[in-house]
Amino acid sequence: MSDREASSQIEATLLAAQELQNRFVSDNLRRIFLLIYRIVGNVADAQDLTQEAFIKALQRQDQLKDIDKAAHWLSRIASNTAIDFLRRNGKVNFCEIDSLIEPLSEPSESPEQAVLRSEHRAYLEQGLTVLTERERTALLLRDVEGLAAEEVAEQMNCSKATVRSHIANARIKFRRYVDRSRRSLGKKPS
């Protein structure tokens, strides 16, 4: 094999690897941003932390043993990045979710569906603000990301019993929020 052929083959391999990385980022970007945003509650910080999470993941891609678990692996990196940020900086400033640029809307939805989805999202985001940071983090990791209580405890650096307590308290507070909201709208609580 000549030097030119070897160089061409290396270049093709590098291009294919770059394309895989680009696809990995684009396939997971929205989901990871939303996960981090829900944990830190600030759009600007979530954007920075999302970028940081992808950089960490791409730098450590050789540690990924099972490609089928890449999304879960990336979620763990992202949630750990967000939790580390909260530990370093304490409470963060919250901003309105309406200030987000709207790449989150589905192009196939009607304007009415977009408004309803936006109102529903704002309602849920408001409900998350009644929770403490630790309750919100535990609830999101367990119920939204689907992590086991043991994994949540490991990520939050606390016991499994503490995680269960945070999740139970979060669910109670969130249910009270829903019930209060429904009463103020004149609906019966469920």
N, C-alpha and C positions, 0 to 999 in steps of 0.2 A: 504494500500500500504506500503510495507516495505521500509526501508531506502535504500536498494540496488536498488529496482525498481525505486524509486524517483530519486536517483543519476543517474541511467542509462537513465531515461527519460530526465533529465536536460542536460546530456551530449549529447544526440541525438539532442535536441533542439539547443544547442550551436553549434554543428557541422553543422546543417542545416543553421543556421544564418551565420556562417563563409563561407559556400559554396555560399550563396546568395551574400555576400559582395565580394567574389573573382570573381564571375561572373559579378557583376556590374562593378568592376574595369576593368576586361579584355574586356568587351563589349564597354567601353567608353574611354579607355586609349589613343588610337591613336587620336581620335577626339579631346579630351581635350588637349593633347600635342600640336597638330597643331594649335588649337585656341590660346593657350597661346604663342606659338612660334611666331605666326603672330603678336601678340600684342607687345611682348618684343623684338623680333628679335634676340634672342641669345639662342642657343641650351642648354647650360649649365644652364642658368637661367630658361629656359622653363622646363627642366627636374625637377629642384628643385621645381618650382612653381606648376607643375603638381602633384607632390607628396603632396605638401602642400594642394592643392585643394581637393584631394581625402581624406586626413586626416580630413579636415574641414567637408567635406560632410558626411563621415562615423561617425564622432562625433556628427553630427546634424541630423542624419537620422530620428530621432523621430519627427522632424519638418516637414517632408515631408508628406503632407496630401493625395496627389493623386499620386499613383505609376506610372500612365501613363505620368505624367509630370516630371519624375525623370531626364530624359536627359536634359530638359530645365533648371531645377533646378540646376543640376550640371554645365551646361554651365554658368549660372549666377555666381555661386560660383567661377568658374575658371576665368571668365573675371574680376570679382571684385578682385580676388587675383592678377592677372596680373596688373590691373590698380593701385591697392594699392602699388605694388612693384615699378611701374614707379613713382608714387608720392613720395615714400620714397627715391628712388635712382636717380631720374632725368633720364637723358639719359643713355642707356645701350650700351655696346659694341656689334657691330654686328659681326657675324662670317658667314662663307660660309655655305650654306645649304648642300653643298656636303660633309661636315664633319659629317653629320648625319650618324648614323649606319643605314643600309638599311632594317629595318623591314617594311618600308613603301611601298615596292613594292609588287604587287600582285603575288602570286606564279604561277598563271595560265597565266600570260602575257609572250609574246615572248620577246627576247632581244631587238628587234626593238621597240616594244611598251614601254618597260622600258626606253629606251633611249629617245624616244619622250616625254614620261610623265615627265622624269627628266628635259629635256630641257624646256618643257612648264612650269613646276613648277619653275624653275630658272628664266624664263622670267617674270612670275607673281610676284615672290618674289622681283626681281629687280624693277619692277614697283611700288611695295609698298614702296620701299625706297625713292621715290621721294615725298612721302607724309610726313607731319608732324606727330608726335606721335598722336595727338588728331584727325587729319583727318583719319589716318590709323585705329585707334581704333573705331571711329564712323562708318567708312565704313565696317569694318569687323563685328562689332556687328549687324549692320543693314542689310547688303547684304549677308554676309556669314552665320551668326547665325540666321538671320531672326527676330531679335527683333524689336518691334515697336519703333518709334522715342521717345515716352514717356519713355520707358524702357531704351533706350540708354542714354537719358538725365539724368535719375535717376542714372544710373551707372557711368556716367562721371561727375556727380555733376554740371550740367549746364542746361540752358534752352533748351526747344525743338527747338526754333528758332536757337540757337547756333549749335545744333546737325545738323539741316537741312543745315546750312551754311557750317559746316565741311564736310558733305556728298557731297554737291554740289561741293565744291572746290576739294574734293578728286576725284570725278568722272571726273571733268574737267582736272585735272592734269594727272590722269591715262589715259584718252582718248588722251591727248597730247603725253604722253609717247608711247602709242600704235601707234599713227600716225607717230611720229618721227622714231620709230623702223621700221615701214613698209616702210617709205620713204628711210631709209638707206638700206633696202633690195630691193628697186626698185619696191615695190608694191604700189598700189593706196590706200590712206586712206579710211576707210569705213565711 
